[in-house]
């Protein structure tokens, strides 16, 4: 295999945990969840409310699909692991692949990213192209069916005694047995259900009538906005980047940022981002002035002589939301919730797809443990090991969410306007973030380690080595009057 692809088998295994699994939602996290489940169930059905287009164009169910999306190295690793042909198809369709610390030119965290080799690999492309390639590979798996324009209106369930011997009056052993389709009212039976229905998931309200306490919620209000223009890349353009980012330099004074992402087909997605309703203009002259006024005019210099290919696309996002399933002591059996249905992040940081991918990979590990438990007691499909998946899944998934959430909230709460409850230890995390960004601007070894954590390749604990903490405590942010020239690649 090449470019980090693995030889993981995407055919079904000889031993199964059940006959049928259902995935609610067919976006990125839902498709990858279905791929994972296909190894453990004889058949998997994805119920998607939207009708995804055949071609790689934005769709109604992803309102931010016209804007730039980031796939971090941690998410790219998972996709290559589960879809061996994914890399070749995506690159053949025009995506650019490479080491992000070399290919991404950016002023992030109040310093310019060092341009050094990290050994990581990821892609730059449009969100519709990425989703189309993943959907193609998912539905090509023989035991996966995608049913579009088929919204789900709830779960079906029953209760069993402690030995699984049929219905009882106890809610403590409530098991989800399938879903109800909204349009027809049909009940579709399943041995396992994964709710990946997105930020507007109704899982919390659907479990409440069963007698379960819905998860607590954390809302962080940031009132961010995107304005994106698409422009054609100039002929014979010599680029040394796939992504160019200029973020805020002085928070909370600065509320504006910008980026250019290469898009397949020789185009750029040029995106202005803003915090707390300081929205960018939607006319091209005003947009150019916005970019010119950023801490560095790097983006403006790339686009000042270009013309947009159409009207501006806008997207506004008031608050991000986390549903805390991990502390629940009682939860329906044979049901999990993941992706944006569990936590939707501030989209400016580009974490959502990667966290969803890591959650799906973790679900694989939980189901593998179920299969091993079934084999150990020779109980096969009658094993109750599948009933116990939710608790270890939620607790493990919370580690990936925490890794992304803690750094994000530490930055967002630097604005006094940000609404919500600051996380425990906020002051320490904020201080460490600043110190880590400062050290990563000058120390190449630490820069790679830090980027691996930001990319969800390594856990945050990997940065807590004594040598890193000692260096970070004395680190100062590099001072730049202008964008520094990039040295030759080492």
C-alpha positions as CSV (number, residue, x, y, z in Angstrom):
1,X,0.0,0.0,0.0
2,X,1.1,3.6,-0.6
3,X,0.7,7.0,1.1
4,X,-0.2,5.5,4.5
5,X,-3.0,3.2,3.3
6,X,-3.6,0.0,5.2
7,X,-4.7,-3.4,4.1
8,X,-7.7,-3.6,6.4
9,X,-10.2,-6.0,4.9
10,X,-13.5,-4.3,4.1
11,X,-15.4,-7.5,3.6
12,X,-17.6,-8.9,6.3
13,X,-16.1,-11.2,9.0
14,X,-17.0,-14.8,9.4
15,X,-18.4,-14.2,12.9
16,X,-21.1,-11.6,13.4
17,X,-22.7,-9.8,16.2
18,X,-26.1,-9.6,14.6
19,X,-28.2,-9.7,11.5
20,X,-29.0,-6.1,10.9
21,X,-27.6,-2.7,12.0
22,X,-29.1,0.7,11.2
23,X,-27.3,4.0,10.8
24,X,-29.4,7.2,11.1
25,X,-27.7,9.8,8.8
26,X,-25.6,9.4,5.7
27,X,-23.1,12.2,6.0
28,X,-19.4,11.7,6.6
29,X,-19.6,10.2,10.1
30,X,-22.6,8.2,9.2
31,X,-21.0,6.6,6.1
32,X,-17.9,5.7,8.1
33,X,-20.0,4.3,10.9
34,X,-21.8,2.1,8.4
35,X,-18.4,0.9,7.0
36,X,-17.4,-0.1,10.6
37,X,-20.7,-1.9,11.3
38,X,-20.4,-3.8,8.0
39,X,-17.7,-6.0,9.6
40,X,-20.0,-7.1,12.4
41,X,-23.5,-7.3,11.0
42,X,-24.8,-9.3,8.1
43,X,-26.4,-6.2,6.6
44,X,-26.3,-2.4,7.4
45,X,-28.9,0.1,6.3
46,X,-28.3,3.8,6.3
47,X,-31.4,6.0,6.5
48,X,-30.6,9.5,5.1
49,X,-33.2,12.3,5.1
50,X,-31.5,14.1,2.3
51,X,-31.1,13.1,-1.3
52,X,-27.3,13.3,-2.0
53,X,-26.5,14.3,-5.5
54,X,-24.5,11.9,-7.8
55,X,-21.9,14.5,-8.5
56,X,-19.7,16.4,-6.1
57,X,-21.8,19.5,-5.4
58,X,-23.2,21.0,-2.2
59,X,-26.4,19.5,-0.9
60,X,-29.2,20.8,1.2
61,X,-28.3,18.6,4.2
62,X,-24.9,20.2,4.6
63,X,-25.7,24.0,4.6
64,X,-22.0,24.8,5.0
65,X,-21.0,22.6,2.1
66,X,-20.0,25.6,-0.2
67,X,-17.4,26.7,2.3
68,X,-13.9,25.3,2.9
69,X,-13.5,22.2,5.1
70,X,-10.5,20.8,6.8
71,X,-9.7,17.1,7.0
72,X,-7.0,16.7,9.7
73,X,-4.3,14.1,9.5
74,X,-6.0,12.0,12.2
75,X,-9.2,11.8,10.1
76,X,-7.3,11.1,6.9
77,X,-5.6,8.2,8.5
78,X,-8.9,6.6,9.5
79,X,-10.4,7.0,6.0
80,X,-7.4,5.4,4.4
81,X,-7.6,2.6,6.9
82,X,-11.2,1.7,6.1
83,X,-11.3,2.5,2.4
84,X,-8.1,1.2,0.7
85,X,-9.0,2.8,-2.6
86,X,-9.9,6.1,-1.1
87,X,-6.6,7.9,-1.6
88,X,-6.2,7.1,-5.3
89,X,-9.8,8.1,-6.1
90,X,-9.6,11.3,-4.2
91,X,-6.3,12.4,-5.7
92,X,-7.5,11.3,-9.2
93,X,-10.5,13.6,-8.7
94,X,-8.3,16.6,-8.1
95,X,-7.6,16.7,-4.4
96,X,-4.1,17.7,-3.3
97,X,-2.3,15.4,-0.9
98,X,0.7,16.1,1.2
99,X,2.3,16.9,4.5
100,X,0.2,19.7,6.0
101,X,3.1,21.3,7.8
102,X,4.7,21.8,4.5
103,X,1.7,22.5,2.3
104,X,-0.3,24.7,4.7
105,X,1.0,28.2,4.9
106,X,-0.5,29.9,7.9
107,X,-0.5,32.6,10.6
108,X,-2.2,30.6,13.4
109,X,-2.1,31.1,17.1
110,X,-0.4,34.5,16.7
111,X,2.7,33.0,14.9
112,X,3.5,31.7,11.5
113,X,3.5,27.9,11.2
114,X,7.0,26.6,10.8
115,X,7.4,24.9,7.5
116,X,9.0,21.6,8.3
117,X,8.4,17.9,7.7
118,X,5.9,16.2,10.1
119,X,5.5,12.9,8.4
120,X,1.7,13.3,8.3
121,X,-0.5,13.3,5.3
122,X,-3.8,14.8,4.5
123,X,-5.9,16.3,1.7
124,X,-7.2,19.6,0.5
125,X,-10.4,19.5,-1.6
126,X,-14.0,20.6,-1.4
127,X,-16.3,19.0,1.1
128,X,-18.7,17.7,-1.6
129,X,-15.9,15.9,-3.3
130,X,-14.7,14.2,-0.1
131,X,-18.2,13.1,0.8
132,X,-18.9,11.8,-2.7
133,X,-15.8,9.7,-2.7
134,X,-16.5,8.3,0.8
135,X,-20.1,7.6,-0.2
136,X,-19.0,5.8,-3.4
137,X,-16.7,3.5,-1.4
138,X,-19.3,2.9,1.3
139,X,-22.2,1.9,-0.9
140,X,-19.9,-0.4,-2.9
141,X,-19.7,-2.7,0.1
142,X,-22.0,-5.5,-0.6
143,X,-23.8,-5.6,2.8
144,X,-24.5,-1.8,3.0
145,X,-27.7,-0.2,1.7
146,X,-28.2,3.6,1.5
147,X,-31.8,4.7,1.6
148,X,-32.1,8.3,0.7
149,X,-35.0,10.7,1.3
150,X,-36.0,8.5,4.2
151,X,-36.1,10.4,7.5
152,X,-36.5,8.5,10.8
153,X,-39.1,9.6,13.4
154,X,-38.0,7.6,16.4
155,X,-36.7,4.4,17.9
156,X,-38.6,1.2,18.6
157,X,-37.8,-0.5,21.8
158,X,-38.7,-3.3,24.3
159,X,-37.7,-4.3,27.8
160,X,-36.0,-7.5,28.9
161,X,-35.2,-9.1,32.2
162,X,-31.6,-9.5,33.4
163,X,-31.3,-12.7,31.4
164,X,-32.7,-11.3,28.1
165,X,-35.8,-13.6,28.5
166,X,-38.4,-11.3,26.9
167,X,-40.5,-8.2,27.8
168,X,-40.8,-7.1,31.3
169,X,-42.0,-3.9,33.0
170,X,-38.5,-2.7,33.9
171,X,-36.9,0.2,32.2
172,X,-33.4,-0.7,33.3
173,X,-33.0,-3.2,30.5
174,X,-34.7,-1.3,27.7
175,X,-33.3,-2.3,24.4
176,X,-33.6,-0.4,21.1
177,X,-35.0,-2.8,18.6
178,X,-35.0,-0.6,15.5
179,X,-36.4,2.7,14.1
180,X,-39.7,4.1,12.8
181,X,-39.7,5.7,9.4
182,X,-41.3,9.2,9.3
183,X,-43.1,9.1,6.0
184,X,-44.6,5.5,6.1
185,X,-44.7,4.8,9.8
186,X,-42.9,1.5,9.1
187,X,-41.0,0.0,11.9
188,X,-37.7,-1.4,10.8
189,X,-36.1,-4.0,13.1
190,X,-32.4,-4.0,13.9
191,X,-30.0,-5.6,16.3
192,X,-28.1,-2.3,16.7
193,X,-28.7,1.4,16.0
194,X,-26.2,4.2,15.6
195,X,-27.7,7.7,15.6
196,X,-25.4,9.9,13.4
197,X,-28.2,12.3,12.5
198,X,-26.2,15.5,13.0
199,X,-26.4,18.5,15.2
200,X,-30.2,18.4,15.2
201,X,-30.4,14.9,16.4
202,X,-33.4,14.0,18.4
203,X,-31.8,11.1,20.3
204,X,-31.9,12.9,23.6
205,X,-35.7,13.5,23.3
206,X,-36.4,10.1,21.9
207,X,-34.8,8.3,24.9
208,X,-36.7,10.4,27.5
209,X,-40.1,8.7,27.0
210,X,-38.4,5.4,27.6
211,X,-37.5,6.5,31.1
212,X,-34.0,7.7,30.5
213,X,-32.4,11.0,31.6
214,X,-31.3,13.0,28.6
215,X,-27.7,14.1,28.5
216,X,-26.7,17.5,29.9
217,X,-25.7,20.1,27.2
218,X,-22.9,22.6,26.9
219,X,-23.6,25.5,24.6
220,X,-20.8,27.9,23.6
221,X,-22.0,31.1,21.8
222,X,-19.6,32.5,19.4
223,X,-21.7,34.0,16.5
224,X,-19.2,33.1,13.8
225,X,-19.8,33.8,10.2
226,X,-18.4,32.7,6.8
227,X,-18.4,34.6,3.5
228,X,-16.9,32.6,0.7
229,X,-16.1,33.4,-2.9
230,X,-14.9,30.9,-5.5
231,X,-12.2,32.1,-7.9
232,X,-10.2,30.5,-10.7
233,X,-6.6,29.9,-10.1
234,X,-4.4,32.0,-12.5
235,X,-2.9,30.1,-15.4
236,X,0.6,28.7,-14.8
237,X,0.3,29.7,-11.1
238,X,3.4,28.5,-9.1
239,X,2.0,27.8,-5.7
240,X,3.9,26.5,-2.7
241,X,0.8,25.9,-0.6
242,X,-2.6,24.1,-0.7
243,X,-4.0,26.2,2.2
244,X,-3.2,29.8,3.2
245,X,-4.6,31.0,6.5
246,X,-4.3,34.4,8.3
247,X,-6.0,34.2,11.7
248,X,-6.3,36.8,14.5
249,X,-3.2,38.3,15.9
250,X,-4.5,40.1,18.9
251,X,-7.5,38.5,20.6
252,X,-9.9,39.9,21.8
253,X,-9.3,43.0,19.7
254,X,-9.1,41.0,16.4
255,X,-12.3,39.3,15.4
256,X,-11.5,38.6,11.8
257,X,-9.6,36.0,9.8
258,X,-9.3,34.6,6.3
259,X,-8.2,31.6,4.3
260,X,-7.7,30.2,0.8
261,X,-8.2,26.5,0.2
262,X,-7.3,24.9,-3.1
263,X,-10.3,23.3,-4.7
264,X,-10.2,20.6,-7.3
265,X,-10.6,21.9,-10.9
266,X,-8.1,24.7,-10.6
267,X,-10.2,26.8,-8.3
268,X,-9.8,28.5,-4.9
269,X,-12.3,28.8,-2.1
270,X,-11.5,32.2,-0.5
271,X,-13.2,32.5,2.9
272,X,-13.5,35.3,5.4
273,X,-14.4,34.2,8.9
274,X,-15.5,36.3,11.8
275,X,-16.4,36.1,15.5
276,X,-19.2,37.7,17.4
277,X,-21.2,39.1,14.4
278,X,-18.3,41.1,12.8
279,X,-19.4,39.6,9.5
280,X,-17.4,40.2,6.3
281,X,-18.9,42.1,3.3
282,X,-20.5,40.1,0.5
283,X,-19.4,42.4,-2.3
284,X,-16.1,41.7,-4.0
285,X,-14.5,45.2,-3.4
286,X,-15.5,45.1,0.3
287,X,-14.3,41.5,0.6
288,X,-10.9,42.5,-0.8
289,X,-10.7,45.4,1.6
290,X,-11.5,43.0,4.5
291,X,-8.6,40.7,3.4
292,X,-6.2,43.5,3.0
293,X,-6.9,44.7,6.6
294,X,-6.0,41.3,8.2
295,X,-2.8,41.2,10.3
296,X,-0.9,40.2,7.1
297,X,-2.1,41.0,3.6
298,X,-1.0,37.5,2.3
299,X,-4.4,36.4,1.1
300,X,-5.2,39.8,-0.4
301,X,-1.9,39.7,-2.4
302,X,-3.0,36.3,-3.9
303,X,-6.5,37.4,-5.0
304,X,-6.3,41.2,-5.6
305,X,-6.1,40.8,-9.4
306,X,-8.7,38.0,-9.6
307,X,-12.4,38.1,-10.1
308,X,-15.0,35.9,-8.4
309,X,-16.8,33.2,-10.4
310,X,-20.2,33.9,-8.8
311,X,-22.0,35.5,-5.9
312,X,-20.7,35.2,-2.3
313,X,-21.9,32.3,-0.2
314,X,-22.8,33.1,3.5
315,X,-23.0,30.8,6.5
316,X,-23.6,31.8,10.1
317,X,-23.2,29.7,13.2
318,X,-24.5,31.1,16.5
319,X,-23.3,28.4,19.0
320,X,-21.7,25.0,19.2
321,X,-23.2,22.2,21.2
322,X,-22.0,19.2,23.2
323,X,-24.3,16.6,24.6
324,X,-22.6,14.8,27.5
325,X,-23.5,11.2,27.0
326,X,-20.4,9.9,28.7
327,X,-21.5,10.3,32.4
328,X,-24.9,8.7,31.9
329,X,-25.2,5.7,34.2
330,X,-28.3,4.3,32.4
331,X,-28.8,4.3,28.7
332,X,-30.8,2.1,26.2
333,X,-29.1,-1.0,25.1
334,X,-27.9,-1.5,21.5
335,X,-27.9,2.2,20.8
336,X,-25.0,4.7,20.4
337,X,-24.9,8.3,19.3
338,X,-21.9,9.8,17.5
339,X,-20.7,12.6,15.2
340,X,-22.3,16.0,15.4
341,X,-25.3,14.3,17.2
342,X,-23.0,14.0,20.2
343,X,-20.8,17.2,19.7
344,X,-20.8,19.8,17.0
345,X,-17.7,22.0,17.2
346,X,-17.0,25.6,16.2
347,X,-16.6,25.0,12.5
348,X,-13.8,27.6,12.1
349,X,-11.4,25.0,13.6
350,X,-12.3,22.3,11.1
351,X,-12.4,19.5,13.7
352,X,-15.8,17.9,13.1
353,X,-15.1,15.4,10.4
354,X,-11.9,14.2,12.1
355,X,-13.5,13.7,15.5
356,X,-16.3,11.8,13.9
357,X,-13.8,9.5,12.1
358,X,-12.0,8.9,15.4
359,X,-15.3,8.0,17.1
360,X,-16.1,5.5,14.3
361,X,-12.7,3.9,14.7
362,X,-13.3,3.7,18.5
363,X,-16.7,2.1,17.9
364,X,-14.9,-0.6,15.8
365,X,-12.7,-1.3,18.9
366,X,-15.8,-1.6,21.1
367,X,-17.5,-4.0,18.7
368,X,-14.4,-6.1,18.3
369,X,-14.4,-6.5,22.1
370,X,-18.0,-7.6,21.9
371,X,-17.1,-10.2,19.3
372,X,-14.2,-11.5,21.4
373,X,-16.6,-11.7,24.5
374,X,-19.1,-13.7,22.4
375,X,-16.4,-16.1,21.2
376,X,-15.0,-16.6,24.7
377,X,-18.3,-17.9,26.1
378,X,-19.5,-19.6,22.9
379,X,-22.8,-17.8,23.1
380,X,-22.6,-16.4,19.5
381,X,-25.5,-14.1,18.5
382,X,-27.3,-14.7,21.8
383,X,-24.5,-13.0,23.7
384,X,-25.5,-9.9,25.7
385,X,-22.1,-8.3,25.1
386,X,-23.7,-6.0,22.5
387,X,-26.0,-4.7,25.2
388,X,-23.0,-3.2,27.0
389,X,-21.4,-1.2,24.1
390,X,-22.8,2.3,25.0
391,X,-20.9,2.9,28.2
392,X,-17.4,2.1,27.0
393,X,-18.1,3.7,23.6
394,X,-19.2,7.1,25.1
395,X,-16.4,7.2,27.6
396,X,-13.8,6.4,25.0
397,X,-15.3,8.9,22.4
398,X,-15.2,11.6,25.1
399,X,-11.4,11.5,25.0
400,X,-11.4,12.6,21.4
401,X,-14.1,15.2,22.0
402,X,-12.2,16.6,25.0
403,X,-9.0,16.8,22.9
404,X,-10.7,19.0,20.4
405,X,-13.1,20.8,22.7
406,X,-10.6,21.9,25.4
407,X,-8.3,23.7,23.0
408,X,-11.2,25.3,21.1
409,X,-13.0,26.7,24.2
410,X,-9.7,27.9,25.6
411,X,-9.3,30.1,22.5
412,X,-13.0,31.1,22.1
413,X,-13.3,32.3,25.7
414,X,-10.5,34.8,25.1
415,X,-13.3,36.8,23.8
416,X,-15.4,38.3,26.7
417,X,-18.5,38.2,24.4
418,X,-18.3,34.3,24.2
419,X,-21.4,32.8,25.9
420,X,-21.4,29.7,28.0
421,X,-19.7,28.1,31.0
422,X,-15.9,28.1,30.9
423,X,-14.5,24.6,31.3
424,X,-12.7,23.5,34.5
425,X,-9.1,24.5,34.6
426,X,-9.7,27.1,31.9
427,X,-7.0,29.4,33.1
428,X,-4.3,26.7,32.9
429,X,-5.4,25.4,29.5
430,X,-5.4,29.0,28.2
431,X,-1.9,29.6,29.5
432,X,-0.6,26.3,28.1
433,X,-2.2,27.0,24.7
434,X,-0.4,30.3,24.4
435,X,2.9,28.8,25.6
436,X,2.6,25.8,23.3
437,X,1.9,28.0,20.3
438,X,4.9,30.1,21.2
439,X,7.2,27.2,21.6
440,X,6.0,25.5,18.4
441,X,7.0,28.6,16.5
442,X,10.7,28.1,17.2
443,X,11.3,24.5,18.3
444,X,11.0,22.1,15.4
445,X,10.7,18.9,17.5
446,X,7.9,20.4,19.6
447,X,6.2,21.9,16.6
448,X,5.7,18.5,15.0
449,X,4.5,17.0,18.4
450,X,2.1,19.9,18.8
451,X,0.7,19.6,15.3
452,X,0.1,15.9,15.8
453,X,-2.0,16.8,18.8
454,X,-3.9,19.5,16.9
455,X,-4.5,17.0,14.1
456,X,-5.9,14.3,16.5
457,X,-3.1,11.9,15.6
458,X,-1.7,11.9,19.2
459,X,-3.4,12.6,22.5
460,X,-2.8,15.9,24.4
461,X,-1.0,14.0,27.1
462,X,1.9,13.5,24.7
463,X,2.8,17.1,25.1
464,X,3.2,16.9,28.9
465,X,6.8,15.7,28.8
466,X,9.0,17.5,31.3
467,X,11.3,18.8,28.6
468,X,8.4,20.3,26.7
469,X,6.8,21.8,29.8
470,X,10.2,23.3,30.8
471,X,10.8,24.8,27.4
472,X,7.2,26.1,27.1
473,X,7.3,27.9,30.4
474,X,10.0,30.2,29.1
475,X,8.8,30.4,25.5
476,X,7.9,33.8,24.0
477,X,5.8,34.4,20.9
478,X,7.9,35.1,17.8
479,X,7.7,38.7,16.7
480,X,6.9,39.3,13.0
481,X,6.6,42.7,11.2
482,X,5.8,40.8,8.0
483,X,5.3,37.3,6.7
484,X,8.7,35.7,7.1
485,X,10.3,34.0,4.0
486,X,10.0,30.2,4.2
487,X,13.3,28.4,4.3
488,X,14.0,25.5,2.0
489,X,12.3,22.3,2.9
490,X,14.5,20.2,5.2
